Amino acid sequence: MTTHDQDYYHQRAEAELAMAERAKTPEAVKVHYELAHHYLDRLNTPRRPPALFGSVSR
């Protein structure tokens, strides 16, 4: 994951947390917290790069 990606996920998580604090309904609060959680998971879970080609069998 690039530094740009890390910055993006961190900023999105922060934005979702801020929106959760300003949300007017419990449903909206829940959705914003769930989105923040997903962004933080992306930030903190190491990911393998996608395979460019399918597995090669010989």
N, CA, C and O atoms as a printed pandas DataFrame, in Angstrom:
     atom_number atom_name residue_name chain_id  residue_number  x_coord  y_coord  z_coord
0              1         N          MET        A               1    0.843   -1.166    0.000
1              2        CA          MET        A               1    0.000    0.000    0.000
2              3         C          MET        A               1    0.896    1.239    0.000
3              4         O          MET        A               1    1.863    1.334    0.755
4              5         N          THR        A               2    0.550    2.155   -0.846
5              6        CA          THR        A               2    1.363    3.368   -0.959
6              7         C          THR        A               2    1.049    4.332    0.184
7              8         O          THR        A               2    0.030    4.202    0.862
8              9         N          THR        A               3    1.928    5.284    0.380
9             10        CA          THR        A               3    1.696    6.324    1.375
10            11         C          THR        A               3    0.433    7.109    1.031
11            12         O          THR        A               3   -0.325    7.501    1.918
12            13         N          HIS        A               4    0.215    7.330   -0.256
13            14        CA          HIS        A               4   -1.000    8.020   -0.693
14            15         C          HIS        A               4   -2.246    7.244   -0.265
15            16         O          HIS        A               4   -3.207    7.833    0.231
16            17         N          ASP        A               5   -2.228    5.931   -0.454
17            18        CA          ASP        A               5   -3.353    5.086   -0.039
18            19         C          ASP        A               5   -3.561    5.168    1.476
19            20         O          ASP        A               5   -4.692    5.291    1.946
20            21         N          GLN        A               6   -2.479    5.100    2.226
21            22        CA          GLN        A               6   -2.569    5.177    3.682
22            23         C          GLN        A               6   -3.185    6.508    4.116
23            24         O          GLN        A               6   -4.057    6.546    4.984
24            25         N          ASP        A               7   -2.724    7.582    3.508
25            26        CA          ASP        A               7   -3.271    8.902    3.831
26            27         C          ASP        A               7   -4.754    8.977    3.503
27            28         O          ASP        A               7   -5.542    9.526    4.273
28            29         N          TYR        A               8   -5.130    8.421    2.355
29            30        CA          TYR        A               8   -6.519    8.442    1.931
30            31         C          TYR        A               8   -7.409    7.702    2.945
31            32         O          TYR        A               8   -8.424    8.238    3.390
32            33         N          TYR        A               9   -7.024    6.482    3.302
33            34        CA          TYR        A               9   -7.838    5.693    4.224
34            35         C          TYR        A               9   -7.920    6.361    5.597
35            36         O          TYR        A               9   -8.968    6.338    6.243
36            37         N          HIS        A              10   -6.830    6.946    6.030
37            38        CA          HIS        A              10   -6.835    7.640    7.319
38            39         C          HIS        A              10   -7.764    8.850    7.268
39            40         O          HIS        A              10   -8.554    9.063    8.187
40            41         N          GLN        A              11   -7.675    9.632    6.215
41            42        CA          GLN        A              11   -8.542   10.805    6.077
42            43         C          GLN        A              11  -10.010   10.405    5.989
43            44         O          GLN        A              11  -10.867   11.057    6.587
44            45         N          ARG        A              12  -10.307    9.342    5.251
45            46        CA          ARG        A              12  -11.695    8.896    5.127
46            47         C          ARG        A              12  -12.237    8.414    6.474
47            48         O          ARG        A              12  -13.383    8.700    6.820
48            49         N          ALA        A              13  -11.417    7.683    7.234
49            50        CA          ALA        A              13  -11.854    7.213    8.553
50            51         C          ALA        A              13  -12.143    8.405    9.464
51            52         O          ALA        A              13  -13.155    8.426   10.164
52            53         N          GLU        A              14  -11.256    9.391    9.452
53            54        CA          GLU        A              14  -11.462   10.594   10.271
54            55         C          GLU        A              14  -12.735   11.323    9.859
55            56         O          GLU        A              14  -13.493   11.783   10.713
56            57         N          ALA        A              15  -12.971   11.427    8.565
57            58        CA          ALA        A              15  -14.170   12.106    8.069
58            59         C          ALA        A              15  -15.428   11.358    8.501
59            60         O          ALA        A              15  -16.410   11.982    8.902
60            61         N          GLU        A              16  -15.407   10.040    8.423
61            62        CA          GLU        A              16  -16.572    9.256    8.823
62            63         C          GLU        A              16  -16.835    9.390   10.319
63            64         O          GLU        A              16  -17.990    9.465   10.739
64            65         N          LEU        A              17  -15.785    9.420   11.120
65            66        CA          LEU        A              17  -15.970    9.600   12.564
66            67         C          LEU        A              17  -16.568   10.971   12.866
67            68         O          LEU        A              17  -17.434   11.099   13.731
68            69         N          ALA        A              18  -16.106   11.989   12.154
69            70        CA          ALA        A              18  -16.653   13.329   12.352
70            71         C          ALA        A              18  -18.125   13.380   11.945
71            72         O          ALA        A              18  -18.939   14.009   12.620
72            73         N          MET        A              19  -18.461   12.718   10.840
73            74        CA          MET        A              19  -19.859   12.693   10.404
74            75         C          MET        A              19  -20.732   11.908   11.385
75            76         O          MET        A              19  -21.897   12.249   11.590
76            77         N          ALA        A              20  -20.174   10.866   11.986
77            78        CA          ALA        A              20  -20.926   10.100   12.987
78            79         C          ALA        A              20  -21.270   10.987   14.180
79            80         O          ALA        A              20  -22.367   10.899   14.731
80            81         N          GLU        A              21  -20.334   11.833   14.573
81            82        CA          GLU        A              21  -20.579   12.729   15.697
82            83         C          GLU        A              21  -21.668   13.754   15.389
83            84         O          GLU        A              21  -22.384   14.185   16.293
84            85         N          ARG        A              22  -21.797   14.146   14.129
85            86        CA          ARG        A              22  -22.786   15.154   13.739
86            87         C          ARG        A              22  -24.118   14.557   13.282
87            88         O          ARG        A              22  -25.095   15.281   13.089
88            89         N          ALA        A              23  -24.153   13.254   13.113
89            90        CA          ALA        A              23  -25.357   12.607   12.588
90            91         C          ALA        A              23  -26.536   12.799   13.540
91            92         O          ALA        A              23  -26.373   12.856   14.759
92            93         N          LYS        A              24  -27.717   12.896   12.956
93            94        CA          LYS        A              24  -28.930   13.174   13.728
94            95         C          LYS        A              24  -29.699   11.920   14.126
95            96         O          LYS        A              24  -30.471   11.949   15.084
96            97         N          THR        A              25  -29.500   10.828   13.410
97            98        CA          THR        A              25  -30.256    9.612   13.722
98            99         C          THR        A              25  -29.302    8.479   14.113
99           100         O          THR        A              25  -28.151    8.453   13.678
100          101         N          PRO        A              26  -29.780    7.554   14.926
101          102        CA          PRO        A              26  -28.936    6.412   15.303
102          103         C          PRO        A              26  -28.489    5.583   14.104
103          104         O          PRO        A              26  -27.384    5.041   14.094
104          105         N          GLU        A              27  -29.346    5.488   13.100
105          106        CA          GLU        A              27  -28.998    4.721   11.904
106          107         C          GLU        A              27  -27.819    5.347   11.177
107          108         O          GLU        A              27  -26.908    4.648   10.735
108          109         N          ALA        A              28  -27.842    6.667   11.058
109          110        CA          ALA        A              28  -26.747    7.369   10.378
110          111         C          ALA        A              28  -25.448    7.244   11.176
111          112         O          ALA        A              28  -24.377    7.040   10.604
112          113         N          VAL        A              29  -25.551    7.367   12.493
113          114        CA          VAL        A              29  -24.369    7.200   13.345
114          115         C          VAL        A              29  -23.752    5.827   13.102
115          116         O          VAL        A              29  -22.541    5.700   12.920
116          117         N          LYS        A              30  -24.594    4.811   13.102
117          118        CA          LYS        A              30  -24.118    3.436   12.909
118          119         C          LYS        A              30  -23.409    3.269   11.565
119          120         O          LYS        A              30  -22.332    2.678   11.496
120          121         N          VAL        A              31  -24.013    3.786   10.511
121          122        CA          VAL        A              31  -23.414    3.645    9.177
122          123         C          VAL        A              31  -22.062    4.346    9.109
123          124         O          VAL        A              31  -21.111    3.798    8.551
124          125         N          HIS        A              32  -21.965    5.539    9.665
125          126        CA          HIS        A              32  -20.690    6.262    9.627
126          127         C          HIS        A              32  -19.614    5.528   10.430
127          128         O          HIS        A              32  -18.461    5.464   10.004
128          129         N          TYR        A              33  -19.979    4.977   11.578
129          130        CA          TYR        A              33  -19.004    4.204   12.351
130          131         C          TYR        A              33  -18.587    2.937   11.608
131          132         O          TYR        A              33  -17.419    2.551   11.646
132          133         N          GLU        A              34  -19.526    2.295   10.939
133          134        CA          GLU        A              34  -19.185    1.096   10.156
134          135         C          GLU        A              34  -18.233    1.448    9.014
135          136         O          GLU        A              34  -17.272    0.722    8.760
136          137         N          LEU        A              35  -18.498    2.551    8.331
137          138        CA          LEU        A              35  -17.602    2.963    7.247
138          139         C          LEU        A              35  -16.213    3.294    7.789
139          140         O          LEU        A              35  -15.206    2.914    7.192
140          141         N          ALA        A              36  -16.157    3.997    8.913
141          142        CA          ALA        A              36  -14.861    4.313    9.527
142          143         C          ALA        A              36  -14.118    3.025    9.859
143          144         O          ALA        A              36  -12.912    2.920    9.631
144          145         N          HIS        A              37  -14.837    2.054   10.393
145          146        CA          HIS        A              37  -14.229    0.761   10.735
146          147         C          HIS        A              37  -13.639    0.089    9.492
147          148         O          HIS        A              37  -12.535   -0.453    9.541
148          149         N          HIS        A              38  -14.375    0.128    8.383
149          150        CA          HIS        A              38  -13.874   -0.486    7.146
150          151         C          HIS        A              38  -12.621    0.219    6.641
151          152         O          HIS        A              38  -11.670   -0.436    6.214
152          153         N          TYR        A              39  -12.614    1.550    6.686
153          154        CA          TYR        A              39  -11.414    2.275    6.259
154          155         C          TYR        A              39  -10.218    1.947    7.152
155          156         O          TYR        A              39   -9.103    1.778    6.660
156          157         N          LEU        A              40  -10.446    1.857    8.460
157          158        CA          LEU        A              40   -9.344    1.518    9.363
158          159         C          LEU        A              40   -8.874    0.087    9.150
159          160         O          LEU        A              40   -7.682   -0.197    9.267
160          161         N          ASP        A              41   -9.796   -0.817    8.838
161          162        CA          ASP        A              41   -9.389   -2.189    8.506
162          163         C          ASP        A              41   -8.488   -2.200    7.280
163          164         O          ASP        A              41   -7.466   -2.885    7.264
164          165         N          ARG        A              42   -8.861   -1.449    6.261
165          166        CA          ARG        A              42   -8.032   -1.386    5.050
166          167         C          ARG        A              42   -6.654   -0.834    5.384
167          168         O          ARG        A              42   -5.643   -1.288    4.848
168          169         N          LEU        A              43   -6.627    0.145    6.274
169          170        CA          LEU        A              43   -5.369    0.784    6.646
170          171         C          LEU        A              43   -4.478   -0.159    7.442
171          172         O          LEU        A              43   -3.257   -0.144    7.285
172          173         N          ASN        A              44   -5.080   -0.972    8.289
173          174        CA          ASN        A              44   -4.296   -1.786    9.229
174          175         C          ASN        A              44   -4.141   -3.246    8.842
175          176         O          ASN        A              44   -3.468   -3.999    9.546
176          177         N          THR        A              45   -4.745   -3.659    7.745
177          178        CA          THR        A              45   -4.629   -5.049    7.314
178          179         C          THR        A              45   -3.696   -5.126    6.120
179          180         O          THR        A              45   -3.970   -4.540    5.072
180          181         N          PRO        A              46   -2.598   -5.844    6.275
181          182        CA          PRO        A              46   -1.699   -5.972    5.125
182          183         C          PRO        A              46   -2.404   -6.686    3.979
183          184         O          PRO        A              46   -3.103   -7.678    4.185
184          185         N          ARG        A              47   -2.219   -6.189    2.818
185          186        CA          ARG        A              47   -2.851   -6.777    1.634
186          187         C          ARG        A              47   -1.765   -7.232    0.670
187          188         O          ARG        A              47   -0.742   -6.575    0.483
188          189         N          ARG        A              48   -2.033   -8.385    0.067
189          190        CA          ARG        A              48   -1.137   -8.832   -0.999
190          191         C          ARG        A              48   -1.579   -8.155   -2.279
191          192         O          ARG        A              48   -2.774   -7.962   -2.503
192          193         N          PRO        A              49   -0.626   -7.794   -3.117
193          194        CA          PRO        A              49   -1.025   -7.201   -4.395
194          195         C          PRO        A              49   -1.814   -8.215   -5.215
195          196         O          PRO        A              49   -1.558   -9.415   -5.128
196          197         N          PRO        A              50   -2.766   -7.745   -6.004
197          198        CA          PRO        A              50   -3.550   -8.686   -6.818
198          199         C          PRO        A              50   -2.663   -9.374   -7.844
199          200         O          PRO        A              50   -1.710   -8.789   -8.359
200          201         N          ALA        A              51   -2.993  -10.615   -8.127
201          202        CA          ALA        A              51   -2.244  -11.366   -9.133
202          203         C          ALA        A              51   -2.551  -10.759  -10.504
203          204         O          ALA        A              51   -3.706  -10.474  -10.820
204          205         N          LEU        A              52   -1.528  -10.568  -11.295
205          206        CA          LEU        A              52   -1.726  -10.016  -12.615
206          207         C          LEU        A              52   -2.237  -11.073  -13.579
207          208         O          LEU        A              52   -2.932  -10.771  -14.549
208          209         N          PHE        A              53   -1.882  -12.307  -13.296
209          210        CA          PHE        A              53   -2.284  -13.412  -14.162
210          211         C          PHE        A              53   -2.797  -14.538  -13.276
211          212         O          PHE        A              53   -2.431  -14.637  -12.105
212          213         N          GLY        A              54   -3.637  -15.373  -13.841
213          214        CA          GLY        A              54   -4.117  -16.547  -13.102
214          215         C          GLY        A              54   -2.955  -17.476  -12.816
215          216         O          GLY        A              54   -1.854  -17.288  -13.334
216          217         N          SER        A              55   -3.199  -18.463  -12.005
217          218        CA          SER        A              55   -2.117  -19.402  -11.697
218          219         C          SER        A              55   -1.694  -20.127  -12.984
219          220         O          SER        A              55   -2.503  -20.452  -13.854
220          221         N          VAL        A              56   -0.427  -20.351  -13.045
221          222        CA          VAL        A              56    0.136  -20.999  -14.229
222          223         C          VAL        A              56    0.389  -22.461  -13.905
223          224         O          VAL        A              56    1.133  -22.777  -12.977
224          225         N          SER        A              57   -0.221  -23.340  -14.659
225          226        CA          SER        A              57    0.029  -24.762  -14.444
226          227         C          SER        A              57    0.795  -25.299  -15.655
227          228         O          SER        A              57    0.552  -24.916  -16.799
228          229         N          ARG        A              58    1.696  -26.170  -15.360
229          230        CA          ARG        A              58    2.527  -26.741  -16.431
230          231         C          ARG        A              58    2.336  -28.207  -16.506
231          232         O          ARG        A              58    2.949  -28.868  -17.344
